[in-house]
Amino acid sequence: MRVVGPFGGHVGDPALDALLSERLDAVEELLHESVRSDDAFVGEVAAHLVQAGGKRFRPLLVLLAAQFGPDPAAPGVVPAAVVVELTHLATLYHDDVMDEAPLRRGAPSANARWDNTVAILTGDFLFARASHLLADLGPEAVRIQAKTFERLVSGQIHETTGPAAGEDPLEHYLGVVADKTGSLIATSGRFGALMAGADRPTVETLTRFGELVGAAFQLSDDLLDVESETAESGKTPGTDLREGIPTLPVLHALRSRDPADARLVELLSRPLPDDAEHAEALALLRAHPAMAAARADLRRRADAAREALMTLPVTPARAALEQLCDVLVGRSG
């Protein structure tokens, strides 16, 4: 049986495990079909990240959200799950170009294996394939995707330009996280419930849950980038730190006015290509109270996501979503 998403195993209910495994297989089949092309080179590049694997977190959320509608196996559910994954993969191609990332999911990134132009155009190709699937899901789905894409792009612009004069860098960052990560995960919850025919309050509840758990997902990754000792995620530990990318623990540390933190603040204020300085900054940050502050931010969002579920019926699917909140908190610290 397929391991179910980010749970590190199964969701705990045998019937739901079996159903999700079967539906994830259908998602995987359609995902591979959606990146095929008559042009061999286009097909190879488009399939590059699909074949590299991934948690399939967003499709899983679509499938779980669909369990709260009267028709969880409705024809639109699997295509909607593929739409969100294609959208996510397309953004990764573009992100790797902007970040000049050499690796993605433990394999050479598309921009490193080919070049930036190929990677950018492949991302565009995947957006086009997602739009093709959307066309069969109805005008409301198209509008939802358009709004989601607007938020994704706005988040990337805000990340690129940085906080405005007088804007709190931490609040700016949390806004970027909401748009760049939370928006598509919120749409995953919305699509699943909507395609399965759930009532409007249920659709809105699962959208709200997705927004909150999406932010928690990114904040958990921020902590893992500092805490992890291995490259299990396909990223070298401390990658964001080395590149001078401000993440949640870094932004908390940069708020310090304690003279004892002067060296850490100085290191965190710039990229760290030097191995010795990178190791020094990583050690200082791991021991700093900023880590506890970041964990508290993560826990608040995970708790809020769990609280959002309280109006839903008590079912194995709800228990799985609650378990996901625990997983996100537990995978760091």
ChimeraX attribute file (.defattr): number of C-alpha atoms within 10 A of each C-alpha:
attribute: neighborCount
match mode: 1-to-1
recipient: residues
	/A:1	11
	/A:2	13
	/A:3	15
	/A:4	19
	/A:5	21
	/A:6	16
	/A:7	17
	/A:8	10
	/A:9	12
	/A:10	19
	/A:11	23
	/A:12	14
	/A:13	14
	/A:14	11
	/A:15	11
	/A:16	17
	/A:17	21
	/A:18	16
	/A:19	14
	/A:20	22
	/A:21	19
	/A:22	14
	/A:23	19
	/A:24	23
	/A:25	15
	/A:26	15
	/A:27	24
	/A:28	19
	/A:29	12
	/A:30	16
	/A:31	22
	/A:32	15
	/A:33	11
	/A:34	21
	/A:35	21
	/A:36	16
	/A:37	14
	/A:38	7
	/A:39	8
	/A:40	10
	/A:41	10
	/A:42	17
	/A:43	16
	/A:44	14
	/A:45	21
	/A:46	29
	/A:47	21
	/A:48	20
	/A:49	20
	/A:50	17
	/A:51	11
	/A:52	14
	/A:53	10
	/A:54	15
	/A:55	14
	/A:56	20
	/A:57	19
	/A:58	24
	/A:59	30
	/A:60	25
	/A:61	26
	/A:62	32
	/A:63	29
	/A:64	24
	/A:65	32
	/A:66	30
	/A:67	21
	/A:68	24
	/A:69	20
	/A:70	14
	/A:71	15
	/A:72	23
	/A:73	16
	/A:74	14
	/A:75	12
	/A:76	19
	/A:77	26
	/A:78	27
	/A:79	24
	/A:80	28
	/A:81	30
	/A:82	29
	/A:83	29
	/A:84	24
	/A:85	26
	/A:86	26
	/A:87	23
	/A:88	21
	/A:89	22
	/A:90	24
	/A:91	22
	/A:92	19
	/A:93	27
	/A:94	21
	/A:95	16
	/A:96	20
	/A:97	21
	/A:98	14
	/A:99	11
	/A:100	14
	/A:101	18
	/A:102	16
	/A:103	17
	/A:104	19
	/A:105	16
	/A:106	15
	/A:107	15
	/A:108	17
	/A:109	24
	/A:110	28
	/A:111	21
	/A:112	17
	/A:113	15
	/A:114	12
	/A:115	12
	/A:116	19
	/A:117	12
	/A:118	18
	/A:119	25
	/A:120	21
	/A:121	17
	/A:122	24
	/A:123	24
	/A:124	18
	/A:125	17
	/A:126	24
	/A:127	20
	/A:128	15
	/A:129	19
	/A:130	24
	/A:131	18
	/A:132	13
	/A:133	17
	/A:134	21
	/A:135	11
	/A:136	13
	/A:137	18
	/A:138	11
	/A:139	11
	/A:140	12
	/A:141	19
	/A:142	16
	/A:143	12
	/A:144	14
	/A:145	22
	/A:146	13
	/A:147	14
	/A:148	21
	/A:149	19
	/A:150	15
	/A:151	20
	/A:152	23
	/A:153	14
	/A:154	15
	/A:155	22
	/A:156	19
	/A:157	13
	/A:158	17
	/A:159	19
	/A:160	11
	/A:161	9
	/A:162	15
	/A:163	16
	/A:164	10
	/A:165	7
	/A:166	6
	/A:167	10
	/A:168	11
	/A:169	18
	/A:170	19
	/A:171	12
	/A:172	17
	/A:173	20
	/A:174	16
	/A:175	17
	/A:176	24
	/A:177	24
	/A:178	23
	/A:179	27
	/A:180	28
	/A:181	25
	/A:182	28
	/A:183	26
	/A:184	27
	/A:185	33
	/A:186	28
	/A:187	28
	/A:188	33
	/A:189	30
	/A:190	30
	/A:191	34
	/A:192	32
	/A:193	32
	/A:194	29
	/A:195	27
	/A:196	24
	/A:197	19
	/A:198	21
	/A:199	13
	/A:200	11
	/A:201	11
	/A:202	21
	/A:203	24
	/A:204	18
	/A:205	22
	/A:206	32
	/A:207	27
	/A:208	23
	/A:209	26
	/A:210	30
	/A:211	27
	/A:212	27
	/A:213	27
	/A:214	28
	/A:215	28
	/A:216	29
	/A:217	25
	/A:218	21
	/A:219	27
	/A:220	25
	/A:221	19
	/A:222	23
	/A:223	24
	/A:224	18
	/A:225	24
	/A:226	23
	/A:227	18
	/A:228	17
	/A:229	11
	/A:230	12
	/A:231	13
	/A:232	11
	/A:233	16
	/A:234	15
	/A:235	18
	/A:236	16
	/A:237	19
	/A:238	23
	/A:239	15
	/A:240	19
	/A:241	26
	/A:242	22
	/A:243	17
	/A:244	17
	/A:245	17
	/A:246	22
	/A:247	22
	/A:248	25
	/A:249	25
	/A:250	26
	/A:251	21
	/A:252	19
	/A:253	21
	/A:254	21
	/A:255	13
	/A:256	15
	/A:257	10
	/A:258	8
	/A:259	9
	/A:260	9
	/A:261	16
	/A:262	13
	/A:263	12
	/A:264	21
	/A:265	22
	/A:266	11
	/A:267	20
	/A:268	24
	/A:269	15
	/A:270	14
	/A:271	16
	/A:272	21
	/A:273	12
	/A:274	9
	/A:275	10
	/A:276	10
	/A:277	14
	/A:278	20
	/A:279	15
	/A:280	14
	/A:281	22
	/A:282	22
	/A:283	14
	/A:284	16
	/A:285	22
	/A:286	15
	/A:287	10
	/A:288	17
	/A:289	14
	/A:290	20
	/A:291	21
	/A:292	16
	/A:293	15
	/A:294	22
	/A:295	21
	/A:296	13
	/A:297	18
	/A:298	27
	/A:299	20
	/A:300	15
	/A:301	22
	/A:302	27
	/A:303	18
	/A:304	17
	/A:305	26
	/A:306	21
	/A:307	12
	/A:308	19
	/A:309	19
	/A:310	12
	/A:311	10
	/A:312	14
	/A:313	11
	/A:314	10
	/A:315	11
	/A:316	18
	/A:317	22
	/A:318	19
	/A:319	16
	/A:320	20
	/A:321	22
	/A:322	19
	/A:323	15
	/A:324	22
	/A:325	22
	/A:326	16
	/A:327	17
	/A:328	21
	/A:329	21
	/A:330	11
	/A:331	12
	/A:332	18
	/A:333	12
